[in-house]
Amino acid sequence: MSDENPYSGAFGGNGGQYAQTVQYGGGGDRAKVSLGDAPAAADLIKDTTTATFAADVIQESRRQPVLVDFWAPWCGPCKQLTPQLEKAVKNAGGKVKLVKMNIDDHPSIAGQLGIQSIPAVIAFKDGQPIDGFMGAVPESQVAQFIEKVGGKGGGAPQIADALAAAAEARTAGDVQTAADIYDAVLEQAPETIEAVAGLGEILFDAGDVEGAEAVLARAPEDKKDAPALAALRAKMTLAAEAAALGNPAELERRLAADPADHQARFDLAMIQNARGERDAAADNLLAIVKADRTWNDDGARAQLLKLFEAWGMTDEATLAARRKLSSLLFS
């Protein structure tokens, strides 16, 4: 990831050197995940002074656009605009940075720029002021201004890098880092479905079902049925069903006594899936399909399709089981 990536911060790069941590356990019946404040927000928004203005604004704007919010403690409209600015900058996913300057404490810069009333927002790019507005404008206009200055999709590369880093961390077994990255992405771009699904799955796998459900609820309404979220919900539903199925050893005993006990085989498959034994779960359901398609109204095949959805269509277990199912159905 590049040095400009607001999601890299202390957790970026390789070698596992990350400032944020996710702590599992800590008492109680369920594993908990405690997420610290994302450093990305601090990287995107800061206060400046006359002494640091050149570095914070002029130099930084050569890397990406910087908005300067000129305000004062006594300014009522400033108190309305500044929170909107901060929210919009976070939601912009790294398109721009926001620097705030208190003109009571540091009046010279505002004077040099000819600012006579506040709030005033000036956008800098390549070391020069390029655009701006005055007054407490509506939130929609703030977002439009940021899009105009930062460009459409300006934060997409940073988000893509962050998601790739999170996936790499999960593959390496470093779920603490992955959770922090997903959480930081959601701080900046709450609509990022991959981060919602990734963080939700980490919480669920840690045993924090309520936490996973809370993360899923953060998904935008028009994206709640996205495949990644549907897969996580299916996984959670299957796990809940498996928890009520009883002792797997008893189910195996029943099958040893009667291999045609399809209900025992079906229940065992659900438990195996909850344990992560996908191939074994699929094989047991396929065995029912092969022995009796009519059992439970073709319930074994229907359940297998639910597993495919939960595992993902490109999962190795899905691909292998789908080939076997096709062979059974069409041979």
NORLIN-V929740 format. One record per residue. N is the residue number from 1. PHI is phi as a letter, one per 40 degrees, with the letter a starting at -180 (* if undefined). PSI is psi in whole degrees, -180 to 180 (NA if undefined). Layout:
BEGIN
n=N phi=PHI psi=PSI
n=N phi=PHI psi=PSI
END
This chain:
BEGIN
n=1 phi=* psi=150
n=2 phi=c psi=163
n=3 phi=c psi=-23
n=4 phi=c psi=-7
n=5 phi=c psi=115
n=6 phi=c psi=-13
n=7 phi=c psi=-13
n=8 phi=c psi=-64
n=9 phi=f psi=-139
n=10 phi=c psi=-22
n=11 phi=c psi=-1
n=12 phi=c psi=172
n=13 phi=g psi=-176
n=14 phi=b psi=174
n=15 phi=g psi=0
n=16 phi=g psi=20
n=17 phi=c psi=91
n=18 phi=b psi=139
n=19 phi=c psi=-37
n=20 phi=c psi=152
n=21 phi=b psi=154
n=22 phi=b psi=121
n=23 phi=b psi=126
n=24 phi=c psi=149
n=25 phi=g psi=-141
n=26 phi=g psi=28
n=27 phi=g psi=165
n=28 phi=g psi=173
n=29 phi=c psi=-25
n=30 phi=b psi=148
n=31 phi=c psi=140
n=32 phi=b psi=153
n=33 phi=b psi=121
n=34 phi=b psi=113
n=35 phi=c psi=128
n=36 phi=c psi=173
n=37 phi=c psi=135
n=38 phi=c psi=128
n=39 phi=c psi=-19
n=40 phi=c psi=-38
n=41 phi=c psi=-41
n=42 phi=c psi=-33
n=43 phi=c psi=-31
n=44 phi=c psi=-26
n=45 phi=b psi=130
n=46 phi=a psi=164
n=47 phi=c psi=152
n=48 phi=b psi=168
n=49 phi=b psi=175
n=50 phi=d psi=-38
n=51 phi=c psi=-32
n=52 phi=b psi=0
n=53 phi=d psi=-42
n=54 phi=c psi=-43
n=55 phi=c psi=-44
n=56 phi=c psi=-31
n=57 phi=b psi=-60
n=58 phi=c psi=-54
n=59 phi=c psi=-44
n=60 phi=c psi=-33
n=61 phi=c psi=-11
n=62 phi=c psi=-14
n=63 phi=c psi=-38
n=64 phi=a psi=159
n=65 phi=d psi=143
n=66 phi=b psi=128
n=67 phi=c psi=134
n=68 phi=b psi=121
n=69 phi=b psi=107
n=70 phi=c psi=122
n=71 phi=a psi=176
n=72 phi=a psi=152
n=73 phi=c psi=-29
n=74 phi=c psi=-5
n=75 phi=c psi=109
n=76 phi=c psi=-51
n=77 phi=d psi=-29
n=78 phi=c psi=-40
n=79 phi=c psi=-24
n=80 phi=c psi=-41
n=81 phi=c psi=-42
n=82 phi=d psi=-46
n=83 phi=c psi=-35
n=84 phi=c psi=-41
n=85 phi=c psi=-48
n=86 phi=c psi=-44
n=87 phi=c psi=-45
n=88 phi=c psi=-39
n=89 phi=c psi=-42
n=90 phi=c psi=-44
n=91 phi=c psi=-20
n=92 phi=c psi=-10
n=93 phi=g psi=36
n=94 phi=g psi=7
n=95 phi=c psi=-39
n=96 phi=a psi=165
n=97 phi=b psi=159
n=98 phi=b psi=128
n=99 phi=b psi=129
n=100 phi=b psi=135
n=101 phi=b psi=120
n=102 phi=c psi=110
n=103 phi=c psi=-16
n=104 phi=c psi=-43
n=105 phi=c psi=-28
n=106 phi=b psi=78
n=107 phi=c psi=-17
n=108 phi=c psi=-40
n=109 phi=c psi=-46
n=110 phi=c psi=-39
n=111 phi=c psi=-41
n=112 phi=c psi=-31
n=113 phi=c psi=-3
n=114 phi=g psi=25
n=115 phi=c psi=121
n=116 phi=b psi=-12
n=117 phi=a psi=154
n=118 phi=b psi=159
n=119 phi=c psi=149
n=120 phi=b psi=136
n=121 phi=b psi=123
n=122 phi=b psi=131
n=123 phi=c psi=131
n=124 phi=b psi=141
n=125 phi=a psi=136
n=126 phi=f psi=36
n=127 phi=g psi=2
n=128 phi=b psi=147
n=129 phi=c psi=132
n=130 phi=b psi=-21
n=131 phi=a psi=171
n=132 phi=i psi=176
n=133 phi=a psi=163
n=134 phi=b psi=150
n=135 phi=g psi=167
n=136 phi=c psi=93
n=137 phi=c psi=162
n=138 phi=c psi=157
n=139 phi=d psi=-37
n=140 phi=c psi=-37
n=141 phi=c psi=-33
n=142 phi=c psi=-46
n=143 phi=c psi=-40
n=144 phi=c psi=-39
n=145 phi=c psi=-43
n=146 phi=c psi=-40
n=147 phi=c psi=-38
n=148 phi=c psi=-43
n=149 phi=c psi=-44
n=150 phi=c psi=-19
n=151 phi=g psi=154
n=152 phi=c psi=138
n=153 phi=g psi=18
n=154 phi=c psi=-28
n=155 phi=c psi=-2
n=156 phi=c psi=-44
n=157 phi=c psi=-40
n=158 phi=c psi=-42
n=159 phi=c psi=-43
n=160 phi=c psi=-42
n=161 phi=c psi=-42
n=162 phi=c psi=-44
n=163 phi=c psi=-38
n=164 phi=c psi=-40
n=165 phi=c psi=-40
n=166 phi=c psi=-43
n=167 phi=c psi=-40
n=168 phi=c psi=-41
n=169 phi=c psi=-41
n=170 phi=c psi=-41
n=171 phi=c psi=-36
n=172 phi=c psi=-2
n=173 phi=g psi=8
n=174 phi=c psi=72
n=175 phi=c psi=-23
n=176 phi=c psi=-49
n=177 phi=c psi=-43
n=178 phi=d psi=-44
n=179 phi=c psi=-41
n=180 phi=c psi=-42
n=181 phi=c psi=-46
n=182 phi=d psi=-43
n=183 phi=c psi=-39
n=184 phi=c psi=-40
n=185 phi=c psi=-44
n=186 phi=c psi=-27
n=187 phi=c psi=-38
n=188 phi=c psi=-35
n=189 phi=b psi=81
n=190 phi=c psi=-18
n=191 phi=c psi=3
n=192 phi=c psi=102
n=193 phi=c psi=-38
n=194 phi=c psi=-37
n=195 phi=c psi=-39
n=196 phi=d psi=-49
n=197 phi=c psi=-42
n=198 phi=c psi=-48
n=199 phi=c psi=-40
n=200 phi=c psi=-41
n=201 phi=c psi=-38
n=202 phi=c psi=-45
n=203 phi=c psi=-45
n=204 phi=c psi=-45
n=205 phi=c psi=-25
n=206 phi=c psi=-3
n=207 phi=g psi=2
n=208 phi=c psi=79
n=209 phi=c psi=-42
n=210 phi=c psi=-40
n=211 phi=c psi=-42
n=212 phi=c psi=-42
n=213 phi=c psi=-37
n=214 phi=c psi=-39
n=215 phi=c psi=-43
n=216 phi=d psi=-36
n=217 phi=c psi=-17
n=218 phi=c psi=-11
n=219 phi=c psi=141
n=220 phi=d psi=147
n=221 phi=d psi=-38
n=222 phi=c psi=-1
n=223 phi=b psi=9
n=224 phi=c psi=-21
n=225 phi=c psi=17
n=226 phi=d psi=145
n=227 phi=d psi=-41
n=228 phi=c psi=-38
n=229 phi=c psi=-37
n=230 phi=c psi=-38
n=231 phi=c psi=-41
n=232 phi=c psi=-42
n=233 phi=c psi=-41
n=234 phi=c psi=-41
n=235 phi=c psi=-42
n=236 phi=c psi=-40
n=237 phi=c psi=-43
n=238 phi=c psi=-39
n=239 phi=c psi=-39
n=240 phi=c psi=-40
n=241 phi=c psi=-41
n=242 phi=c psi=-32
n=243 phi=c psi=-22
n=244 phi=c psi=10
n=245 phi=c psi=-10
n=246 phi=g psi=-158
n=247 phi=c psi=121
n=248 phi=c psi=-31
n=249 phi=c psi=-37
n=250 phi=c psi=-39
n=251 phi=c psi=-40
n=252 phi=c psi=-37
n=253 phi=c psi=-42
n=254 phi=c psi=-40
n=255 phi=c psi=-36
n=256 phi=c psi=-35
n=257 phi=c psi=-31
n=258 phi=a psi=94
n=259 phi=d psi=-17
n=260 phi=c psi=9
n=261 phi=c psi=83
n=262 phi=c psi=-32
n=263 phi=c psi=-41
n=264 phi=c psi=-41
n=265 phi=c psi=-40
n=266 phi=c psi=-49
n=267 phi=c psi=-39
n=268 phi=c psi=-38
n=269 phi=c psi=-39
n=270 phi=c psi=-40
n=271 phi=c psi=-41
n=272 phi=c psi=-40
n=273 phi=c psi=-43
n=274 phi=c psi=-29
n=275 phi=c psi=-8
n=276 phi=g psi=8
n=277 phi=c psi=72
n=278 phi=c psi=-45
n=279 phi=c psi=-43
n=280 phi=c psi=-42
n=281 phi=c psi=-46
n=282 phi=c psi=-42
n=283 phi=c psi=-38
n=284 phi=c psi=-40
n=285 phi=c psi=-39
n=286 phi=c psi=-34
n=287 phi=c psi=-37
n=288 phi=c psi=-44
n=289 phi=d psi=-43
n=290 phi=c psi=-39
n=291 phi=c psi=-39
n=292 phi=a psi=95
n=293 phi=c psi=-25
n=294 phi=c psi=-11
n=295 phi=c psi=127
n=296 phi=f psi=42
n=297 phi=f psi=49
n=298 phi=g psi=36
n=299 phi=c psi=-31
n=300 phi=c psi=-42
n=301 phi=c psi=-42
n=302 phi=c psi=-40
n=303 phi=c psi=-35
n=304 phi=c psi=-39
n=305 phi=c psi=-35
n=306 phi=c psi=-39
n=307 phi=c psi=-40
n=308 phi=d psi=-42
n=309 phi=c psi=-42
n=310 phi=c psi=-37
n=311 phi=c psi=-28
n=312 phi=h psi=141
n=313 phi=c psi=-18
n=314 phi=b psi=3
n=315 phi=c psi=143
n=316 phi=c psi=-40
n=317 phi=c psi=-39
n=318 phi=c psi=-48
n=319 phi=c psi=-43
n=320 phi=c psi=-45
n=321 phi=c psi=-35
n=322 phi=c psi=-39
n=323 phi=c psi=-43
n=324 phi=c psi=-40
n=325 phi=c psi=-44
n=326 phi=c psi=-39
n=327 phi=c psi=-40
n=328 phi=c psi=-41
n=329 phi=c psi=-31
n=330 phi=b psi=7
n=331 phi=c psi=NA
END
